[in-house]
Amino acid sequence: MTRKLRIAFVRRGYSRSGGAEAYLKRLADGIVKAGHEVQLVSTNEWPEDEWPFGSIKRLGGTTVIGFADELEQVRPQLRCDVFFSLERVWSCDVYRAGDGVHQAWLARRRKFEVPLKRFVLGASRKHRDLLQLEESLFKKRKAGRVIAASQMVVDEITDLYRYPADKIDVVRNGVPLDKFRFDPRLRERSREELKLKQDQIALLFAGSGWKRKGLMFAIEAMALCKNRKMRLLVAGRGEARPYRTTRLRFWREDPVQFLGEVAHLVPVYAAADIFILPTIYDPFSNACLEALASGLPVITTRSNGFSEIIEDGVHGSIVDNPADLVGLRNAIRFWSPSRRDAARSANIERASQFDISKNVAETLEILTRVAL
């Protein structure tokens, strides 16, 4: 290492099961182990014991604009070589577009909203604020460089904001592969704890923001399968009541099991047979990559940047439209026990190309260039 870097990370909120938070902690751990110094700029939401990598600078802004305004004021005090934001802010040296492009997400979401809700969505103060910050970073070029996890996000940034493509780097997400290694004994123990019978087929949906990630589509597609041996495990934060559906009356008992926020999903991946995330919009789902590393076939959509790294029918299934319930049903039915067994080694091999160490090395190379 030629130079020790001081890196300030920015992430406003905190979710115990959040993919962005999990990724940031893995990245910070790798960077510190490489001999660099990190600090976090956040709010009081981020627990002290969830950031053992360096200091935390806490801001009081409770809104996206309030946080961004305060950040601009304190930025000169941070004394860092690289100001690296994982949050939409007014300006930064490097911006990781881990949450994607808000304008693109709103455009996709409108296709699934009734007219009145479209009006409410367009009038939302929070959405207007996020778009204003996004415009500052991309259209006004206040982000010195941008890191995207998928080509989908790169195309959205360049098409919607004309941000220079040569200032965007694609760095795929990474996970600690050893952590997700398949263990038959863990599978048996986890299925017993989740009260799954040996002959039952466990679909797993993991993530918060259930509307965006397509939970209702997953439930409806499972209902179309009309297979009483199927169960859907739902891990993440959300209100379960709106997702009860009359189509589930085919089952003698409710086949959807809401697990709540799960900090450590490894046992749940081990218990599952198929991972399903029919998302309306996802820059690159970390949960899909974790499921892949666990050997599970992944059913998702082309609106998920993760779909760029898998082959349809080999590592999982890709549907064009999350609302294509018949397509989702057929994808679930496609993954018979023999196909799931055959896919396990292929999925683990594919995931091996996305270890967190590769992500850390590629990110550090970019940050070093920016710091020079």
C-alpha positions as CSV (number, residue, x, y, z in Angstrom):
1,M,0.0,0.0,0.0
2,T,1.5,3.3,-1.1
3,R,-0.8,5.7,0.9
4,K,-3.1,5.4,3.9
5,L,-6.5,6.9,3.0
6,R,-8.9,8.6,5.4
7,I,-12.4,7.9,4.0
8,A,-15.6,9.4,5.3
9,F,-18.7,7.3,4.5
10,V,-22.2,8.9,4.5
11,R,-25.3,6.9,5.2
12,R,-28.3,8.6,6.8
13,G,-30.6,6.0,8.3
14,Y,-30.2,2.4,9.6
15,S,-32.2,-0.8,9.2
16,R,-31.1,-3.9,11.0
17,S,-31.9,-6.0,7.9
18,G,-31.0,-3.4,5.3
19,G,-28.9,-4.5,2.3
20,A,-27.1,-1.1,2.1
21,E,-26.1,-1.2,5.7
22,A,-24.9,-4.8,5.4
23,Y,-22.9,-3.9,2.3
24,L,-21.4,-0.7,4.0
25,K,-20.2,-2.7,7.0
26,R,-18.6,-5.3,4.8
27,L,-16.9,-2.7,2.7
28,A,-15.7,-0.8,5.8
29,D,-14.3,-3.9,7.3
30,G,-12.3,-4.8,4.2
31,I,-11.0,-1.2,3.9
32,V,-9.8,-1.1,7.5
33,K,-8.2,-4.5,7.1
34,A,-6.3,-3.1,4.1
35,G,-4.8,-0.5,6.4
36,H,-7.0,2.6,5.8
37,E,-9.0,4.8,8.2
38,V,-12.7,5.2,8.0
39,Q,-15.4,7.2,9.7
40,L,-19.2,7.3,9.4
41,V,-21.4,10.3,9.0
42,S,-25.0,9.3,10.0
43,T,-27.8,10.1,12.4
44,N,-28.7,8.8,15.9
45,E,-30.4,5.8,14.1
46,W,-27.1,4.1,13.5
47,P,-26.2,2.0,16.6
48,E,-22.8,2.5,18.1
49,D,-22.1,-1.2,18.3
50,E,-22.9,-1.7,14.6
51,W,-19.9,0.5,13.6
52,P,-16.7,-0.9,15.2
53,F,-14.5,0.4,12.3
54,G,-14.0,4.0,13.4
55,S,-15.7,7.1,14.6
56,I,-19.2,8.2,14.0
57,K,-20.2,11.8,13.3
58,R,-23.9,12.2,14.1
59,L,-26.1,14.8,12.4
60,G,-29.5,16.0,13.6
61,G,-31.2,16.4,10.3
62,T,-34.4,14.3,10.3
63,T,-35.4,14.9,6.6
64,V,-33.4,14.1,3.5
65,I,-32.9,17.8,2.8
66,G,-32.2,18.7,6.4
67,F,-29.5,16.0,6.6
68,A,-27.9,17.1,3.3
69,D,-27.9,20.8,4.4
70,E,-26.2,20.0,7.7
71,L,-23.7,17.7,5.9
72,E,-22.6,20.6,3.7
73,Q,-21.9,22.7,6.8
74,V,-19.8,20.1,8.6
75,R,-18.0,18.6,5.6
76,P,-14.9,20.9,6.0
77,Q,-14.5,19.6,9.6
78,L,-14.3,15.9,8.5
79,R,-10.6,16.1,7.3
80,C,-10.8,13.2,4.9
81,D,-9.1,12.3,1.7
82,V,-12.3,11.0,0.1
83,F,-15.9,12.0,0.9
84,F,-17.8,8.9,-0.1
85,S,-21.6,9.0,0.1
86,L,-24.1,6.1,-0.1
87,E,-26.8,8.7,0.4
88,R,-28.3,11.3,-2.0
89,V,-26.6,14.6,-0.8
90,W,-25.8,17.9,-2.4
91,S,-22.2,17.0,-3.3
92,C,-19.5,14.4,-2.7
93,D,-16.2,13.1,-4.2
94,V,-17.7,9.7,-4.9
95,Y,-21.4,8.7,-4.9
96,R,-22.4,5.0,-4.8
97,A,-25.8,4.8,-6.4
98,G,-26.8,1.8,-4.3
99,D,-30.4,2.9,-4.1
100,G,-30.5,3.4,-7.9
101,V,-32.0,6.3,-9.7
102,H,-35.0,7.8,-8.0
103,Q,-36.5,9.2,-11.2
104,A,-36.3,5.8,-12.8
105,W,-37.9,4.1,-9.8
106,L,-40.8,6.6,-9.8
107,A,-41.4,6.1,-13.5
108,R,-41.5,2.3,-13.1
109,R,-43.7,2.5,-10.0
110,R,-46.3,4.7,-11.8
111,K,-47.0,1.8,-14.1
112,F,-48.4,-0.1,-11.1
113,E,-50.3,2.7,-9.4
114,V,-54.0,3.6,-9.8
115,P,-54.5,7.2,-11.1
116,L,-55.2,8.8,-7.7
117,K,-52.1,7.2,-6.1
118,R,-50.1,8.5,-9.0
119,F,-51.1,12.1,-8.1
120,V,-50.2,11.5,-4.4
121,L,-46.9,10.0,-5.4
122,G,-46.1,13.0,-7.6
123,A,-47.0,15.5,-4.9
124,S,-44.9,13.8,-2.1
125,R,-42.4,16.2,-0.5
126,K,-39.9,13.5,0.1
127,H,-39.9,12.4,-3.5
128,R,-39.4,16.0,-4.7
129,D,-36.5,16.4,-2.2
130,L,-34.8,13.2,-3.4
131,L,-35.1,14.3,-7.0
132,Q,-33.6,17.7,-6.1
133,L,-30.6,16.0,-4.5
134,E,-30.3,13.5,-7.3
135,E,-30.3,16.4,-9.8
136,S,-27.5,18.1,-7.9
137,L,-25.3,15.0,-8.0
138,F,-25.9,14.0,-11.6
139,K,-27.3,16.9,-13.7
140,K,-25.2,19.6,-11.9
141,R,-22.2,17.2,-11.7
142,K,-21.7,17.7,-8.0
143,A,-20.7,14.0,-7.7
144,G,-17.0,13.7,-8.8
145,R,-17.4,10.1,-9.7
146,V,-20.2,7.6,-9.4
147,I,-20.1,3.9,-8.6
148,A,-23.0,1.7,-9.8
149,A,-23.6,-2.0,-9.2
150,S,-25.2,-2.7,-12.5
151,Q,-25.2,-1.5,-16.1
152,M,-29.0,-0.9,-15.7
153,V,-28.2,2.0,-13.3
154,V,-25.4,3.3,-15.5
155,D,-27.8,3.6,-18.4
156,E,-30.5,5.3,-16.2
157,I,-28.0,7.9,-15.0
158,T,-26.6,8.7,-18.4
159,D,-30.1,8.7,-20.2
160,L,-32.0,10.7,-17.6
161,Y,-29.3,13.2,-16.5
162,R,-26.6,13.1,-19.2
163,Y,-24.0,12.5,-16.6
164,P,-20.7,11.5,-18.3
165,A,-20.4,7.8,-18.7
166,D,-16.6,7.9,-18.3
167,K,-17.1,9.1,-14.7
168,I,-19.2,6.1,-13.8
169,D,-17.6,2.8,-12.6
170,V,-19.5,-0.5,-12.4
171,V,-18.6,-2.4,-9.2
172,R,-20.8,-5.4,-8.6
173,N,-21.9,-6.1,-5.1
174,G,-20.0,-8.6,-3.1
175,V,-20.7,-10.9,-0.1
176,P,-18.5,-12.9,2.2
177,L,-18.9,-16.3,0.4
178,D,-17.7,-18.5,3.3
179,K,-20.6,-17.2,5.4
180,F,-23.2,-18.6,3.0
181,R,-21.6,-22.0,2.3
182,F,-24.3,-24.7,2.1
183,D,-24.5,-26.9,5.2
184,P,-26.9,-29.9,5.1
185,R,-27.0,-30.0,8.9
186,L,-27.9,-26.4,9.2
187,R,-30.6,-26.9,6.6
188,E,-32.2,-29.7,8.6
189,R,-32.0,-27.8,11.9
190,S,-33.4,-24.6,10.4
191,R,-36.3,-26.3,8.7
192,E,-37.2,-27.9,12.0
193,E,-37.1,-24.5,13.7
194,L,-39.3,-23.0,11.0
195,K,-41.7,-26.0,11.3
196,L,-41.2,-27.0,7.6
197,K,-42.0,-30.6,6.8
198,Q,-39.5,-32.7,4.8
199,D,-41.8,-32.7,1.7
200,Q,-42.7,-29.0,1.8
201,I,-41.3,-26.6,-0.8
202,A,-40.1,-23.4,0.9
203,L,-40.0,-20.2,-1.2
204,L,-38.1,-17.3,0.4
205,F,-38.7,-13.6,-0.1
206,A,-36.3,-11.3,1.8
207,G,-36.1,-7.5,1.9
208,S,-37.9,-4.4,3.2
209,G,-39.9,-2.2,1.0
210,W,-42.3,-5.0,0.1
211,K,-44.3,-3.0,-2.5
212,R,-41.2,-2.1,-4.5
213,K,-39.8,-5.6,-4.2
214,G,-43.0,-7.3,-5.4
215,L,-44.2,-9.3,-2.4
216,M,-47.8,-9.3,-3.6
217,F,-46.7,-10.7,-6.9
218,A,-44.8,-13.5,-5.2
219,I,-47.8,-14.4,-3.0
220,E,-50.2,-14.3,-6.0
221,A,-47.8,-16.4,-8.1
222,M,-47.5,-19.0,-5.4
223,A,-51.3,-19.1,-5.1
224,L,-51.5,-19.8,-8.8
225,C,-49.3,-22.9,-8.3
226,K,-52.1,-24.5,-6.2
227,N,-49.6,-26.7,-4.5
228,R,-50.5,-27.3,-0.8
229,K,-46.9,-28.4,-0.2
230,M,-45.6,-24.8,-0.9
231,R,-44.8,-22.3,1.8
232,L,-43.6,-18.7,1.4
233,L,-41.1,-17.4,4.0
234,V,-41.1,-13.6,4.2
235,A,-38.1,-12.0,5.9
236,G,-38.0,-8.2,6.4
237,R,-39.7,-5.2,7.8
238,G,-43.3,-4.5,6.8
239,E,-47.0,-4.7,7.6
240,A,-48.3,-8.2,6.9
241,R,-52.1,-7.5,6.9
242,P,-52.4,-6.0,3.4
243,Y,-50.7,-9.1,2.0
244,R,-53.4,-11.6,3.0
245,T,-55.2,-12.7,-0.1
246,T,-58.4,-14.7,-0.7
247,R,-56.5,-16.8,-3.2
248,L,-54.7,-18.4,-0.3
249,R,-57.9,-20.2,0.8
250,F,-56.8,-23.1,-1.3
251,W,-54.5,-24.0,1.6
252,R,-55.9,-25.6,4.8
253,E,-53.6,-23.2,6.8
254,D,-51.9,-19.9,5.9
255,P,-48.9,-20.8,3.7
256,V,-47.2,-17.4,4.2
257,Q,-44.9,-17.1,7.2
258,F,-43.8,-13.6,8.1
259,L,-40.5,-13.8,10.0
260,G,-40.0,-10.1,10.6
261,E,-36.6,-8.5,10.4
262,V,-33.9,-11.2,10.4
263,A,-30.4,-9.9,11.2
264,H,-28.7,-13.2,10.2
265,L,-30.4,-14.8,7.2
266,V,-27.9,-17.7,6.7
267,P,-30.2,-20.3,8.5
268,V,-33.2,-19.1,6.5
269,Y,-31.3,-19.4,3.2
270,A,-30.3,-22.9,4.3
271,A,-33.9,-23.9,5.0
272,A,-35.3,-22.5,1.7
273,D,-35.6,-24.3,-1.7
274,I,-36.2,-21.3,-4.0
275,F,-35.5,-17.6,-3.6
276,I,-38.1,-15.2,-5.2
277,L,-37.9,-11.5,-5.6
278,P,-40.2,-10.2,-8.4
279,T,-39.1,-6.6,-7.9
280,I,-40.5,-3.6,-9.7
281,Y,-37.1,-1.9,-9.3
282,D,-33.8,-2.9,-7.6
283,P,-30.3,-1.6,-8.6
284,F,-28.7,-4.9,-7.6
285,S,-30.3,-7.0,-4.9
286,N,-27.8,-8.0,-2.2
287,A,-30.3,-10.7,-1.0
288,C,-30.4,-12.3,-4.4
289,L,-26.6,-12.6,-4.4
290,E,-26.6,-14.1,-0.9
291,A,-29.2,-16.6,-2.1
292,L,-27.1,-17.4,-5.1
293,A,-24.1,-18.0,-2.9
294,S,-26.2,-20.3,-0.7
295,G,-26.9,-22.4,-3.9
296,L,-30.6,-21.4,-4.3
297,P,-32.1,-20.8,-7.7
298,V,-33.2,-17.1,-7.9
299,I,-36.4,-16.0,-9.5
300,T,-36.4,-12.3,-10.2
301,T,-37.1,-9.6,-12.9
302,R,-35.1,-7.7,-15.5
303,S,-35.8,-4.6,-13.4
304,N,-33.2,-6.0,-10.9
305,G,-29.6,-5.3,-11.8
306,F,-28.7,-8.6,-10.3
307,S,-30.3,-10.3,-13.3
308,E,-27.3,-9.2,-15.4
309,I,-25.0,-11.7,-13.7
310,I,-27.2,-14.9,-14.0
311,E,-28.4,-17.1,-16.9
312,D,-32.1,-17.7,-17.2
313,G,-32.8,-21.4,-16.6
314,V,-29.3,-22.1,-15.3
315,H,-28.9,-20.1,-12.1
316,G,-32.6,-19.1,-11.7
317,S,-35.4,-17.5,-13.7
318,I,-35.8,-14.0,-15.1
319,V,-39.2,-12.6,-15.9
320,D,-39.7,-9.4,-17.9
321,N,-42.6,-8.0,-15.9
322,P,-43.1,-8.5,-12.1
323,A,-46.9,-8.5,-12.7
324,D,-46.6,-11.5,-15.0
325,L,-48.1,-13.9,-12.5
326,V,-48.3,-16.8,-15.0
327,G,-44.6,-16.3,-15.9
328,L,-43.7,-16.3,-12.2
329,R,-45.9,-19.3,-11.6
330,N,-44.2,-21.2,-14.4
331,A,-40.8,-20.2,-13.0
332,I,-41.6,-21.6,-9.6
333,R,-42.9,-24.8,-11.2
334,F,-39.8,-25.1,-13.4
335,W,-37.5,-25.5,-10.3
336,S,-38.2,-29.2,-9.6
337,P,-36.2,-31.0,-6.9
338,S,-33.8,-32.4,-9.5
339,R,-33.2,-29.0,-11.2
340,R,-32.7,-27.3,-7.8
341,D,-30.1,-30.0,-6.9
342,A,-28.4,-29.5,-10.3
343,A,-28.3,-25.8,-10.0
344,R,-26.7,-25.7,-6.5
345,S,-23.1,-26.2,-7.6
346,A,-23.5,-23.9,-10.7
347,N,-24.9,-21.1,-8.4
348,I,-22.1,-21.5,-5.9
349,E,-19.6,-21.3,-8.7
350,R,-21.2,-18.2,-10.2
351,A,-21.4,-16.5,-6.8
352,S,-17.7,-17.2,-6.3
353,Q,-16.9,-14.4,-8.7
354,F,-18.5,-11.9,-6.4
355,D,-16.7,-12.2,-3.1
356,I,-16.7,-9.1,-1.0
357,S,-12.9,-9.0,-1.3
358,K,-13.2,-8.2,-5.0
359,N,-15.7,-5.5,-4.4
360,V,-13.4,-3.9,-1.7
361,A,-10.3,-4.1,-4.0
362,E,-12.2,-2.4,-7.0
363,T,-13.7,0.2,-4.7
364,L,-10.3,1.0,-3.1
365,E,-8.7,1.4,-6.5
366,I,-11.3,4.0,-7.4
367,L,-11.0,5.9,-4.1
368,T,-7.2,5.9,-4.4
369,R,-7.5,7.5,-7.9
370,V,-9.9,10.1,-6.6
371,A,-7.6,11.0,-3.6
372,L,-4.5,11.6,-5.8
